[in-house]
Amino acid sequence: MLNILLLTDANDFESVLPPLSPFAGSTRRTPLTDSVDAHNADVAMVDARFDPAAARRACCGLAANAPTVAVLAVVAPASIATVDLDWNFDDVILPGASTDELQARSRLAINRRRGALDGTLKFGELSLHPSSFTGSLGEKDLGLTLTEFKILNFLVQHAGHAFSRTRLMQEVWGHDIHGPTRTIDVHVGRLRAKLGTEHQSIVDTVRGVGYMAATPPQPEWIVSAPTPPPLLP
């Protein structure tokens, strides 16, 4: 589930978006400003329908002050030509898009944004490094396989939420995967063995559902990225 930030000055913004509840863990609305508090947000949806200049400043402000937050600009069809790459957004979407499209674009934007950063996902003593698909506990490398990393990374990113085996298979192998869902149990068993007795509860079993990374702690994304160039007037 994603934490979504809506940046808008318009009262009707939610009405032009599809239902967000199928993939939103939380939704927070804030005015369209370049000094917004984006703490804990995964993706920001910026209302660029009426004031492209303000939307551009907001997008660039997010890139400078919250570099891990993916940015989607919601643009009216008539003004899409005004949008340029110097906005520092990850994708553009038109009003009236479906929930499935918005969810897919949001996840792709998040992966694209985080994949471009030299960052570490911290979860207590656990550190995950998406750029190298590796993980460590303290100073100890866990020797994760790609599949184990994908399972652990997804659960930690969405800590506190339980996911079915089918959903985990979709996240790891793609939406068209077919096969026994118990395959996930095999990989989880190997993953827990590598985490060790003290930390194997990071991947917790939720009876009747599947697996989750239990909270606390809360995941924290730590970034080492070059500072974006200053915004030109």
trRosetta pair geometry for C-beta under 8 A, 3 or more apart (Angstrom, degrees):
i j d omega theta_ij theta_ji phi_ij phi_ji
1 23 6.4 177 -129 -178 58 45
1 24 6.5 38 -170 142 91 14
1 25 3.2 107 128 -60 119 94
1 158 5.7 114 30 -146 62 111
1 161 5.0 161 10 -84 110 164
2 23 5.7 23 16 143 105 89
2 24 5.8 -53 69 -112 81 50
2 25 6.1 175 60 8 22 89
2 42 4.5 -114 -156 64 88 143
2 43 5.9 0 176 16 134 110
2 106 6.1 -40 -73 145 176 137
2 107 7.8 -128 -65 -76 134 73
2 110 7.5 -138 -119 -55 123 149
3 24 7.6 87 -112 -160 22 73
3 25 5.6 -43 -69 64 65 105
3 26 4.9 4 -125 55 79 98
3 28 7.7 10 179 3 89 106
3 40 5.4 -69 138 140 167 85
3 41 5.2 -135 114 -124 102 40
3 42 4.8 120 50 -3 75 91
3 43 7.8 152 81 27 54 64
4 20 6.1 -92 35 -174 164 143
4 24 5.0 -54 4 -125 125 111
4 26 7.1 -171 31 92 67 53
4 27 4.9 -12 70 -110 105 73
4 28 7.3 171 91 26 56 64
4 41 7.0 50 -151 -148 11 93
4 42 7.0 -39 -72 54 50 90
4 43 5.7 -20 -115 71 72 89
4 44 7.8 140 -167 -101 57 30
4 45 6.5 9 -173 -4 105 109
4 106 7.7 -44 -100 -138 107 146
5 28 5.4 -21 -113 69 67 94
5 29 7.9 148 -165 -95 53 24
5 30 6.6 -17 -170 16 98 113
5 36 7.4 126 168 148 138 136
5 38 5.8 -83 -27 -130 172 80
5 41 4.0 -22 -24 -121 119 145
5 43 7.2 -168 29 97 78 42
5 44 4.4 -28 75 -108 108 78
5 45 7.2 173 86 22 54 66
5 69 7.2 -11 27 -161 133 136
6 13 6.2 141 176 121 125 138
6 14 7.2 -3 -143 -75 167 80
6 27 6.6 28 -16 -176 112 95
6 28 7.0 -172 23 91 78 42
6 29 4.5 -24 69 -107 110 72
6 30 7.2 149 79 23 58 62
6 44 7.8 171 -82 -159 17 62
6 45 5.4 -18 -111 65 64 100
6 47 7.5 45 179 -35 83 102
7 30 5.9 -25 -105 74 66 86
7 31 7.4 13 -156 118 70 24
7 32 5.0 98 160 -104 90 63
7 33 7.6 -136 -154 27 111 52
7 36 6.1 -78 -105 -69 117 165
7 44 5.9 28 -13 -180 114 108
7 45 7.0 -178 25 85 74 47
7 46 4.7 -11 64 -114 118 67
7 47 6.2 -146 98 12 64 81
7 55 7.9 135 108 -125 117 71
7 58 5.3 157 151 177 153 149
8 13 3.9 -12 -163 -61 175 158
8 29 6.9 -48 43 -156 97 99
8 31 7.6 -87 81 -138 32 33
8 32 5.7 22 -123 -52 14 101
8 46 7.8 161 -64 -161 69 38
8 47 3.6 67 -104 -5 93 143
9 31 5.7 42 -88 -149 80 79
9 32 4.7 -74 -28 14 94 111
9 47 7.1 -147 22 77 60 136
9 50 7.9 -101 65 66 103 127
9 51 7.3 18 35 19 129 137
9 54 7.6 -6 -6 122 130 156
10 13 5.0 121 77 -49 96 89
10 47 5.9 -154 23 169 111 157
10 49 7.2 -24 -11 57 158 120
10 50 6.5 124 -63 7 128 137
12 15 4.7 -55 -171 39 77 120
12 16 6.4 69 134 -23 91 98
13 16 6.3 -65 -158 34 34 102
13 17 6.9 22 152 -12 67 110
13 29 7.8 145 69 -132 134 119
13 47 5.0 -76 -116 -86 125 136
13 74 7.7 116 -155 76 95 154
14 17 5.8 -66 -153 39 38 108
14 29 7.9 -58 -55 -86 109 133
16 49 7.6 47 77 -56 172 153
16 74 7.2 124 106 169 120 137
16 95 3.9 -46 178 -141 116 115
16 96 6.8 -53 -169 -41 76 59
17 20 6.5 10 134 -49 126 103
17 45 7.1 56 -99 151 142 160
17 74 7.2 -68 -79 -111 97 151
17 95 7.5 -84 -66 -133 47 70
17 97 7.8 -17 -139 54 57 89
17 102 7.0 82 -162 -107 92 162
18 96 8.0 64 -55 -171 88 22
18 97 6.3 -95 -16 93 114 64
18 98 5.6 62 -71 -168 160 28
18 99 4.1 -137 127 -62 135 68
18 101 7.9 109 6 49 146 89
18 102 5.7 -172 41 4 113 137
19 22 6.5 78 112 -7 103 94
19 99 5.5 -21 62 -85 76 130
20 23 6.8 -85 -175 58 60 76
20 24 4.1 37 145 -22 99 137
20 27 5.8 96 97 -80 145 137
20 99 7.4 -171 -89 -129 31 97
20 102 7.5 -79 -103 113 76 141
21 24 5.8 -65 -103 45 26 101
22 99 5.7 73 34 168 132 138
22 103 7.0 -60 95 -70 107 141
23 99 7.5 155 5 176 109 97
23 103 4.4 128 -11 -117 163 115
23 106 7.3 149 119 62 140 143
24 27 5.1 16 171 -55 145 98
25 158 7.5 174 -55 -146 140 87
25 161 6.5 -104 -102 -61 122 137
28 41 7.3 -106 46 -87 118 105
30 33 7.4 -85 140 31 101 99
30 36 5.2 119 114 -141 143 114
30 37 7.2 -169 -114 47 161 75
31 36 7.6 -163 71 -93 62 102
32 46 7.2 97 -126 -157 97 83
32 47 6.2 -92 -80 57 126 99
32 51 6.9 131 114 70 156 126
32 54 5.2 69 133 141 123 120
32 55 6.6 -48 -160 -83 128 60
32 58 5.4 -81 -168 -59 74 148
33 36 5.4 138 73 -55 85 83
33 54 7.9 -41 -89 -172 37 102
33 57 8.0 -45 -167 110 33 111
33 58 6.3 94 78 -98 15 98
33 61 7.5 -52 131 67 54 168
34 57 4.3 -79 -60 148 125 93
34 58 5.3 -129 -82 -91 62 43
34 60 6.8 -13 -132 73 119 82
34 61 3.1 166 -164 -53 79 146
34 62 8.0 -113 -144 -25 61 62
34 231 7.8 -65 -156 -3 152 170
35 61 6.4 -91 -56 -168 36 144
35 65 7.7 78 -132 -12 45 170
36 44 7.8 119 96 -131 147 142
36 58 6.8 39 -7 -147 126 96
36 61 6.8 108 20 113 85 129
36 62 7.0 -12 56 -79 114 88
38 41 4.6 -78 -175 31 80 129
38 44 6.2 -55 -125 -66 122 127
38 62 6.0 86 -50 -130 156 92
38 65 7.1 129 22 105 116 98
38 66 3.7 -18 68 -80 137 169
38 69 4.8 -61 162 -47 140 162
39 66 7.9 -125 -62 -110 38 124
41 44 5.8 49 147 -64 146 83
41 66 7.1 29 57 173 111 149
41 69 5.0 32 94 -122 105 122
42 69 7.0 145 159 -131 12 68
42 70 6.7 -1 149 25 63 101
42 106 7.7 66 116 170 109 108
42 110 5.7 -8 171 -108 97 132
43 69 6.7 151 -108 -173 21 75
43 70 4.4 -27 -110 70 82 101
43 71 7.4 178 -161 -76 67 22
43 72 6.3 27 176 -4 112 106
43 106 4.8 -61 -60 -154 175 100
43 109 6.2 86 -121 88 117 124
43 110 5.9 -80 -67 -66 103 100
44 62 5.6 -125 39 -124 157 156
44 66 7.7 94 -29 91 135 139
44 69 5.3 47 -15 154 106 122
44 70 7.2 -180 23 88 67 49
44 71 5.2 -14 65 -110 99 69
44 72 7.2 -176 90 30 50 68
45 72 4.9 -18 -110 71 69 105
45 74 5.8 41 177 -29 95 115
45 93 7.9 -44 -138 47 103 127
46 55 5.2 124 148 -153 115 92
46 58 5.3 163 -136 101 128 127
46 59 5.7 -105 6 -69 172 87
46 62 7.7 -129 -64 -9 129 145
46 71 6.2 10 -11 -168 120 96
46 72 7.0 174 19 85 75 49
46 73 5.1 -30 68 -109 105 62
46 74 6.7 -175 80 16 46 78
46 89 7.2 -117 34 -105 130 120
47 50 7.4 2 145 22 103 90
47 55 6.6 -126 90 -98 45 114
47 74 5.6 -26 -110 62 46 113
48 51 7.6 -108 -146 72 46 51
48 52 5.5 52 -172 -110 94 63
48 55 3.5 115 -103 -173 84 172
48 56 7.7 79 -123 -44 117 62
48 73 4.7 13 -5 -173 140 100
48 74 6.0 159 27 69 79 51
48 75 4.8 -23 84 -90 114 74
48 76 7.8 -136 103 2 71 72
48 79 7.5 -148 134 104 92 125
48 83 6.9 71 139 -87 155 111
49 74 6.5 -30 -43 115 94 89
49 75 6.6 160 -84 -146 56 29
49 76 4.3 88 -142 -39 80 101
49 79 7.2 134 -152 42 40 133
49 95 7.0 34 -91 -42 131 125
50 76 7.8 77 -57 -20 50 131
51 54 4.0 15 127 26 121 116
51 55 6.2 145 94 -20 70 87
52 55 5.4 -58 -143 40 34 114
52 56 6.1 39 157 -25 69 102
52 75 7.9 43 -103 -125 99 99
52 79 6.1 -147 -59 164 127 132
52 82 4.8 -31 -141 122 169 138
52 83 7.2 -129 -144 -73 119 67
53 56 5.8 -50 -149 31 29 112
53 57 6.7 29 152 -16 61 104
54 57 5.7 -53 -151 36 34 111
54 58 6.4 35 151 -20 66 105
55 58 5.6 -55 -149 36 33 113
55 59 6.3 34 153 -21 66 104
55 73 6.3 93 164 -140 126 106
55 87 7.5 -6 122 -144 87 125
56 59 5.7 -52 -146 34 32 111
56 60 6.3 24 157 -12 65 108
56 86 7.6 26 -159 103 117 85
56 87 4.9 -101 -127 -114 78 88
57 60 5.9 -59 -146 43 29 107
57 61 6.0 34 153 -24 65 109
57 231 6.9 84 -129 -180 69 156
58 61 5.5 -54 -145 36 29 114
58 62 6.4 32 155 -20 63 103
59 62 5.9 -54 -153 33 29 111
59 63 6.6 30 150 -19 63 106
59 71 5.3 116 -138 169 86 151
59 73 6.3 -19 -81 -76 135 111
59 87 4.4 21 90 170 153 87
59 88 5.3 159 141 69 96 81
59 89 4.9 -53 -149 -64 136 87
60 63 5.5 -50 -148 34 36 114
60 64 6.4 30 155 -15 66 107
60 86 7.8 -3 -82 151 118 71
60 87 6.7 -114 -49 -164 84 40
60 88 5.1 107 -99 27 58 128
60 228 7.5 -163 -164 127 79 149
60 231 4.7 102 140 -99 146 122
61 64 5.9 -60 -147 40 31 106
61 65 5.8 -9 168 13 69 117
61 231 7.6 -23 -63 -44 63 151
62 65 6.5 -73 -128 54 23 85
62 66 5.1 -47 -160 55 67 103
62 69 5.6 -91 -177 79 111 122
62 71 5.4 133 93 -82 145 127
62 88 7.5 -179 71 108 85 115
63 66 7.8 -30 -58 63 10 61
63 67 6.2 44 -169 -107 46 69
63 71 7.1 -60 -60 -13 84 146
63 88 3.7 -45 -46 150 156 144
63 228 5.3 59 130 -45 106 164
64 67 7.5 -8 -147 -66 6 87
64 227 7.4 38 -144 -167 80 78
64 228 5.0 -106 -91 49 75 121
64 231 7.3 -84 -37 -35 142 104
66 69 4.2 14 133 7 115 123
67 113 7.7 177 161 179 61 104
67 117 6.3 130 134 -99 114 136
67 223 5.6 166 75 160 118 169
67 225 5.4 -147 134 63 161 150
67 228 7.6 172 -97 -28 111 110
68 113 6.7 115 -164 134 37 116
68 114 6.3 39 -149 -93 83 85
68 117 6.6 -75 -95 19 73 169
68 119 6.7 99 -98 -111 112 163
68 221 4.7 124 -143 113 166 144
68 223 5.7 -149 -55 -56 104 132
69 113 7.3 -72 96 157 20 161
70 90 4.9 -43 -162 14 86 157
70 106 6.8 131 96 -162 140 60
70 109 3.8 117 -176 129 133 101
70 110 4.4 -96 -25 -79 142 54
70 112 7.2 93 -119 59 114 88
70 113 4.4 -153 -89 -7 78 144
70 114 7.9 -56 -58 -24 99 82
71 88 6.9 54 48 118 152 72
71 89 4.4 -113 107 -132 109 67
71 90 5.3 133 55 4 64 89
71 109 7.2 -140 49 177 35 133
71 113 7.7 115 6 -86 71 138
72 89 6.8 92 -119 -172 16 112
72 90 6.6 -49 -71 63 58 93
72 91 5.3 -18 -115 72 81 89
72 92 7.3 145 -165 -107 67 19
72 93 5.5 8 179 5 116 115
72 102 7.9 93 171 -151 169 82
72 105 6.4 90 -111 127 131 116
72 106 6.5 -59 -38 -94 140 72
72 109 6.0 -109 -64 -52 91 171
73 83 6.2 156 105 -128 151 135
73 87 6.4 3 -57 142 149 151
73 89 4.6 -50 -21 -116 109 164
73 91 7.6 -165 27 97 72 43
73 92 5.1 -28 69 -111 96 73
73 93 7.4 159 79 26 46 67
74 92 8.0 148 -94 -163 20 61
74 93 5.6 -31 -105 75 66 88
74 94 7.5 108 -158 -134 66 13
74 95 6.4 75 179 -66 106 71
75 79 6.0 -130 -175 86 95 89
75 80 5.0 110 125 -98 132 71
75 82 7.9 -173 -150 58 126 91
75 83 5.6 -64 -94 -44 156 138
75 92 5.4 -17 11 -163 125 110
75 93 7.5 137 22 67 76 37
75 94 6.5 -52 71 -97 71 60
76 79 4.9 56 66 25 95 101
76 80 7.3 -134 87 -44 45 73
76 94 7.6 71 -140 -142 19 80
76 95 6.8 1 -103 0 58 117
77 80 6.0 -27 -151 -19 34 115
77 94 5.8 38 -68 -137 81 127
79 82 4.9 -27 179 17 84 121
79 83 7.6 93 132 -28 77 88
80 83 5.8 -44 -166 16 50 115
80 92 6.8 107 -142 161 99 148
80 94 7.4 -36 -77 -88 127 100
83 87 6.2 -36 -159 -16 78 149
83 89 7.6 -39 -168 30 116 140
83 92 5.8 102 129 -97 166 140
84 87 6.2 136 70 -18 56 92
85 88 7.9 65 164 -62 55 37
88 228 6.9 17 -110 -140 149 153
89 92 6.7 81 109 -66 143 71
90 109 3.7 110 115 -148 139 99
90 112 5.6 144 -155 79 115 125
90 113 5.5 -63 -86 -58 139 102
91 105 5.1 -154 116 -176 160 108
91 108 7.1 72 -50 89 147 107
91 109 4.9 -105 3 -81 115 116
93 97 5.1 -52 -178 -19 111 154
93 101 7.4 146 -137 130 119 109
93 102 6.4 75 -157 -106 161 80
93 105 5.9 139 -75 100 122 167
94 97 6.0 126 67 -47 66 97
97 101 4.6 -113 179 86 105 129
97 102 5.2 124 109 -56 121 91
97 105 7.8 -24 167 9 156 141
98 101 4.6 95 56 7 82 101
98 102 6.9 -153 92 -4 42 87
99 102 5.9 -59 -145 40 30 108
99 103 6.1 31 157 -20 66 108
100 103 5.8 -56 -146 37 28 111
100 104 6.3 25 157 -17 64 108
101 104 5.8 -57 -147 38 29 109
101 105 6.1 24 158 -14 66 110
102 105 5.9 -55 -142 41 29 108
102 106 6.1 34 156 -24 64 108
103 106 5.7 -56 -148 33 28 113
103 107 6.5 22 158 -15 64 106
104 107 6.1 -58 -149 37 29 106
104 108 6.3 26 155 -15 65 109
105 108 5.7 -56 -144 41 31 111
105 109 6.1 35 155 -23 65 108
106 109 5.7 -57 -148 36 28 112
106 110 6.4 28 154 -20 64 105
107 110 5.7 -51 -147 34 32 112
107 111 6.4 29 155 -15 65 106
108 111 5.8 -57 -148 40 31 109
108 112 6.1 31 154 -20 66 109
109 112 5.6 -55 -143 38 29 111
109 113 6.1 29 157 -20 65 107
110 113 5.9 -55 -144 36 27 109
110 114 6.2 12 163 -6 64 111
111 114 6.3 -61 -139 46 26 100
111 115 5.7 28 161 -23 64 116
112 115 5.8 -58 -139 38 23 112
112 116 6.6 20 160 -20 59 109
113 116 6.2 -66 -158 32 26 107
113 117 7.0 12 151 -13 61 112
114 117 5.7 -64 -151 37 39 109
114 119 6.3 -85 -158 49 82 138
114 130 6.0 37 138 64 111 162
114 221 7.4 -92 -119 -146 114 138
115 130 6.6 -104 -96 132 61 125
115 131 7.3 131 -150 -94 55 69
117 223 5.3 -45 176 -138 134 105
117 224 7.8 136 173 59 87 47
117 225 4.7 -53 -138 -75 91 128
118 131 6.3 -13 -120 -32 59 156
118 223 7.3 105 75 -164 57 61
118 224 4.7 -50 96 76 106 90
118 225 6.0 163 35 -78 79 66
119 130 7.0 9 73 33 89 108
119 131 7.6 127 40 -24 58 108
119 221 5.8 10 173 -177 135 90
119 222 6.2 160 -159 83 80 48
119 223 4.5 -30 -100 -103 107 63
119 224 6.8 173 -86 22 50 64
119 225 7.2 -15 -58 -43 93 104
120 127 5.3 -16 -176 -165 120 102
120 128 6.9 145 -165 69 64 46
120 129 5.7 -27 -110 -92 79 73
120 221 7.6 160 82 -155 42 49
120 222 4.8 -14 61 61 91 102
121 127 7.2 142 74 -161 51 49
121 128 4.2 -18 61 61 104 103
121 129 7.8 -158 22 -67 77 28
121 130 6.9 69 -11 -31 113 100
121 153 6.8 105 51 -138 155 82
121 156 6.0 116 141 117 129 131
121 157 6.9 -53 -146 -77 150 77
121 219 5.9 -11 -175 -169 96 113
121 220 7.5 150 -160 76 50 42
121 221 5.7 -22 -103 -101 69 70
121 222 7.8 -178 -84 20 20 75
122 126 7.2 143 -160 85 46 60
122 127 5.7 -17 -103 -104 68 73
122 128 8.0 -160 -69 23 26 72
122 219 6.9 148 78 -159 50 58
122 220 4.5 -21 63 64 103 94
122 221 7.7 -173 19 -81 77 20
122 222 5.8 45 -14 -10 115 115
123 126 4.4 -17 68 68 91 110
123 127 7.9 179 26 -78 68 30
123 128 7.3 28 5 -6 108 106
123 156 4.7 -102 -52 -147 152 119
123 159 6.7 164 -130 -69 123 144
123 202 7.0 98 121 -146 128 120
123 213 6.8 -39 -165 175 151 141
123 217 6.0 162 -169 75 56 111
123 219 5.0 -26 -87 -102 93 76
123 220 7.6 170 -74 20 46 70
124 202 7.7 -138 43 -101 131 111
124 217 4.4 162 -60 12 82 134
125 137 5.4 43 128 -159 106 77
125 138 5.7 -17 -175 -49 109 75
125 199 7.0 -102 68 -101 118 133
126 135 6.6 -9 -169 -173 93 110
126 136 7.6 156 -154 83 50 42
126 137 5.8 -28 -96 -97 62 74
126 152 8.0 -129 180 174 142 124
126 156 7.1 -130 105 -106 136 143
126 195 8.0 -21 -94 -129 121 104
126 199 7.0 139 -62 -169 106 137
126 202 6.2 80 -39 -122 151 156
127 135 6.6 164 87 -155 53 61
127 136 5.0 -10 59 60 101 87
127 137 7.7 175 19 -85 76 26
128 134 7.7 171 -153 93 51 43
128 135 4.8 -18 -104 -103 68 94
128 149 7.2 137 -148 -156 107 88
128 152 6.7 -176 -96 117 132 108
128 153 5.4 157 178 -99 153 85
128 156 6.3 158 -7 59 145 157
129 132 4.9 3 116 44 116 98
129 133 7.4 -54 90 10 75 11
129 134 4.9 -4 54 62 112 84
129 135 6.9 -171 16 -80 76 42
129 136 7.7 31 -13 1 111 98
130 133 6.9 24 -155 -75 36 50
130 153 6.6 101 -91 -137 91 143
133 144 7.2 -130 150 91 77 111
133 146 5.6 -8 174 -116 147 72
133 149 4.6 110 -173 110 82 171
133 150 8.0 -15 -142 -51 106 72
134 141 6.5 -36 -177 -147 118 101
134 142 7.5 155 -177 45 70 87
134 144 6.4 157 -138 40 44 104
134 149 7.1 -52 -77 -104 16 134
135 141 7.7 119 84 -158 44 57
135 142 4.6 -15 88 29 93 132
135 144 5.0 52 26 -15 107 138
135 149 6.2 179 -22 -114 110 86
135 152 6.3 -18 -64 100 162 150
135 153 8.0 -144 -71 -63 121 85
136 139 6.9 -40 173 -175 128 12
136 140 5.9 159 -162 81 84 44
136 141 5.1 -46 -99 -99 96 44
136 142 6.0 -157 -96 -15 34 85
137 140 5.1 -16 64 63 81 103
137 142 6.4 85 -10 -68 90 101
137 195 7.1 118 -56 -144 140 61
137 196 7.5 -106 40 22 169 121
137 199 6.0 -144 -118 -7 144 170
142 194 4.9 83 -173 155 95 120
142 195 7.1 4 -132 -80 127 54
143 194 6.4 -140 64 -138 88 129
144 148 4.3 -140 -161 92 91 116
144 149 4.4 115 128 -61 135 84
144 152 6.9 -89 -129 20 148 139
144 191 7.4 33 -125 -120 98 86
144 194 6.7 148 -84 122 69 164
145 148 4.6 94 51 9 78 103
145 149 6.9 -141 92 -6 40 86
145 187 7.9 -105 64 -141 124 102
145 190 7.8 15 12 118 120 138
146 149 5.7 -55 -149 36 30 112
146 150 6.4 30 154 -21 65 105
147 150 5.8 -54 -148 34 31 110
147 151 6.5 30 155 -17 65 104
147 172 5.8 53 -145 -170 77 129
147 187 5.4 -95 131 -133 119 141
148 151 5.9 -54 -149 36 32 110
148 152 6.2 22 158 -11 66 111
148 187 5.9 -159 -83 -177 70 98
148 190 6.5 -97 -88 99 126 105
148 191 4.6 168 -145 -90 104 99
148 194 7.2 52 -179 29 154 148
149 152 6.0 -64 -145 44 28 105
149 153 5.7 27 160 -21 68 114
150 153 5.8 -54 -136 39 25 111
150 154 6.2 25 163 -19 61 109
150 171 6.8 172 160 127 105 91
150 172 4.6 124 112 -120 134 81
151 154 6.2 -62 -152 36 24 107
151 155 6.4 16 158 -13 63 111
151 168 6.1 37 -125 -169 90 118
151 171 7.9 118 -102 91 50 116
151 172 6.0 -3 -65 -80 76 128
151 184 7.3 145 -113 -151 133 90
151 187 6.0 149 -25 125 155 125
151 188 6.7 -134 160 -82 155 74
151 191 6.3 -105 81 -63 131 160
151 203 7.6 30 136 -117 111 135
151 211 8.0 16 -178 89 108 151
152 155 6.0 -60 -146 40 30 107
152 156 6.1 24 159 -16 67 111
152 191 6.1 -178 -58 -159 109 136
152 202 7.6 30 -141 123 100 122
152 203 6.8 -77 -104 -70 79 116
152 213 7.9 86 -157 -74 59 126
153 156 6.0 -59 -143 40 26 107
153 157 6.2 29 158 -22 63 108
154 157 5.8 -54 -147 34 28 112
154 158 6.5 -9 164 15 63 109
154 163 7.6 -40 132 22 116 165
154 168 7.0 156 88 -130 145 77
154 171 4.9 76 -114 149 160 151
154 172 7.5 -104 -9 -63 145 77
155 158 6.4 -79 -148 57 26 85
155 159 7.0 67 149 -84 63 60
155 163 7.2 -130 -100 24 80 123
155 168 8.0 5 -61 -111 96 113
155 202 7.9 116 109 145 129 83
155 203 6.3 71 97 -112 170 80
155 211 6.4 -52 -105 124 136 105
155 212 6.3 164 -154 -157 104 31
155 213 4.1 125 144 -26 97 104
156 159 5.6 2 -155 -57 39 101
156 202 7.7 -6 -82 174 97 111
156 213 5.0 77 -87 -36 48 175
156 219 5.2 117 163 -92 84 130
157 219 6.3 -111 -108 85 29 175
158 161 4.7 -61 156 50 101 119
158 163 7.2 70 92 -41 140 123
158 213 7.4 124 78 36 58 106
159 212 7.5 103 -147 172 44 86
159 213 4.3 -66 -112 94 80 109
159 214 7.3 0 -167 97 88 8
159 215 4.9 103 145 -61 108 103
159 217 7.9 -20 161 90 164 57
159 218 6.6 172 81 -138 138 45
159 219 5.1 154 0 -23 129 103
160 212 7.1 -59 119 176 4 124
160 213 7.4 -31 -18 85 43 73
160 214 7.2 72 -90 -150 47 35
160 215 4.2 -19 -71 5 97 125
161 212 6.1 -164 92 -130 31 116
162 206 4.0 -33 -128 22 139 167
162 209 4.4 41 143 125 134 147
162 210 6.0 144 172 57 90 82
162 211 6.9 169 -149 89 74 20
162 212 4.1 -70 -93 -52 62 124
163 167 4.4 -116 -175 85 101 131
163 168 5.5 120 119 -55 121 87
163 171 7.8 1 169 -7 156 138
163 209 7.5 115 73 152 11 102
163 210 5.2 -67 99 82 48 138
163 211 6.3 -26 60 65 80 69
163 212 6.7 132 9 -83 71 73
164 167 4.7 100 55 5 80 100
164 168 7.1 -145 96 -3 45 86
164 181 7.7 -39 154 -160 91 143
164 209 6.1 -105 -83 178 67 62
164 210 4.3 167 -127 -37 25 136
165 168 5.7 -56 -149 38 34 111
165 169 6.4 38 152 -22 66 103
165 181 3.8 100 114 173 128 111
165 182 7.2 2 -170 -72 160 31
165 184 4.4 -169 -148 36 94 145
165 185 7.3 -26 -114 -40 132 80
165 210 5.0 -171 -39 -121 60 114
165 211 7.7 78 -79 0 65 97
166 169 5.7 -53 -151 33 32 112
166 170 6.6 34 151 -20 64 103
166 181 5.5 -51 -65 -108 67 128
167 170 5.6 -53 -153 33 34 114
167 171 6.5 31 151 -17 66 105
167 210 7.1 -153 41 18 103 171
168 171 5.6 -53 -148 37 35 110
168 172 6.1 23 157 -12 68 111
168 184 5.2 87 90 -126 131 142
168 210 6.5 179 -15 173 121 142
168 211 6.8 31 -60 44 148 114
169 172 6.0 -63 -141 43 29 103
169 173 5.7 -28 -180 32 69 111
169 177 5.1 -139 152 92 104 143
169 179 7.3 -165 -154 62 144 97
169 181 6.3 -109 -28 -123 138 72
169 183 7.1 79 -100 68 115 113
169 184 6.0 -102 -60 -59 86 114
170 173 7.3 -73 -116 58 15 72
170 174 6.8 -62 -157 117 51 19
170 175 5.2 35 -152 -103 101 52
170 177 6.4 -157 -92 29 48 114
172 177 8.0 18 75 -42 79 165
172 184 7.9 157 14 -105 147 94
173 177 4.1 78 99 -85 118 142
174 177 5.4 131 68 -41 74 94
179 183 5.9 16 126 -15 119 143
180 183 5.5 123 84 -27 80 90
181 184 6.0 -23 174 10 65 112
182 185 4.9 -32 -166 19 66 120
182 186 7.1 72 141 -22 73 90
183 186 5.8 -47 -162 26 42 114
183 187 6.9 33 148 -10 68 104
184 187 5.9 -60 -153 41 38 106
184 188 6.0 37 151 -21 71 109
184 210 7.6 -10 113 -156 151 108
184 211 7.6 -145 150 -1 124 131
185 188 5.6 -55 -142 39 31 112
185 189 6.2 38 155 -25 65 104
186 189 5.8 -53 -153 31 28 113
186 190 6.8 22 152 -12 62 105
187 190 5.8 -55 -150 39 35 109
187 191 6.1 38 150 -23 67 108
188 191 5.4 -54 -144 37 32 115
188 192 6.3 35 156 -21 66 103
188 203 5.7 -165 -154 147 97 143
188 211 6.2 -153 -115 -82 145 155
189 192 5.9 -53 -148 34 28 109
189 193 6.6 32 152 -22 61 104
190 193 5.6 -51 -152 31 34 115
190 194 6.7 31 152 -16 64 104
191 194 5.9 -59 -155 36 33 108
191 195 6.5 32 149 -19 66 107
191 203 6.0 60 107 -8 124 161
192 195 5.4 -53 -146 37 36 113
192 200 3.9 58 -162 -148 91 109
192 203 5.8 -115 -76 58 90 120
193 196 7.7 37 173 -71 31 36
193 200 7.6 42 -56 -103 23 123
195 199 4.3 -122 170 97 98 98
195 200 4.6 142 86 -88 118 55
195 202 5.9 -142 -149 30 152 119
195 203 7.1 175 -10 9 158 103
196 199 5.5 52 63 34 86 92
196 200 6.4 -144 83 -42 30 89
197 200 6.1 -33 -125 0 21 116
199 202 5.4 7 169 -20 82 114
200 203 6.8 -56 -180 45 58 88
201 204 5.7 28 -173 -82 68 89
201 214 7.0 -38 153 31 93 125
202 213 5.8 -7 173 -133 70 90
202 214 7.8 -142 -143 33 30 78
203 211 5.7 -8 -176 -170 85 126
203 213 6.6 -34 -93 -86 47 71
204 211 6.6 145 76 -158 46 68
204 212 5.4 -30 65 69 98 75
204 213 7.0 130 13 -115 93 21
204 214 4.6 42 -6 -29 150 109
205 210 7.9 -114 -147 147 60 26
205 211 6.1 -43 -104 -101 45 71
206 209 4.1 -23 106 57 113 117
206 210 6.1 10 54 59 99 43
206 211 6.5 172 12 -100 89 15
206 212 5.4 48 -32 0 124 110
209 212 7.8 13 103 -31 130 108
213 219 7.9 55 110 -53 144 111
215 218 5.9 41 -141 -82 124 60
217 220 7.9 -52 146 -14 118 100
